[in-house]
């Protein structure tokens, strides 16, 4: 097994942007924001972070590969007034963990 990063393709970027934007809107709504407000804020932020559908200057979006299979993504961006710590995003396909013999203290048993 060889794990590595490669640049994200234009098709992958378009798909990723749609999915991430919708997830972001849903997260905002779940915290109590009105749907129209959540969409407006997402539109404003994505216009700055991904002008014209491409990562803004200083942002890098890569695919995490396992051999030749895409298994995730990595997004790194610079510090800014809106993101004083910078941007770091990592996500991907979740793999099933090895079975446990019982729940750990402070955790929930798997479903």
Buried (B, 14 or more C-beta within 10 A) or exposed (E): EEEEEEEBEEEBBEEBBEEBBEEBBEEBBEEEBEEEEBBEBBEEBBEEBBEEEEBBEEBBBBBBBBEEEBBBBBBBBEEBEEEEEEBEEEBEEEEEEEEEEEEEEEEEEEE
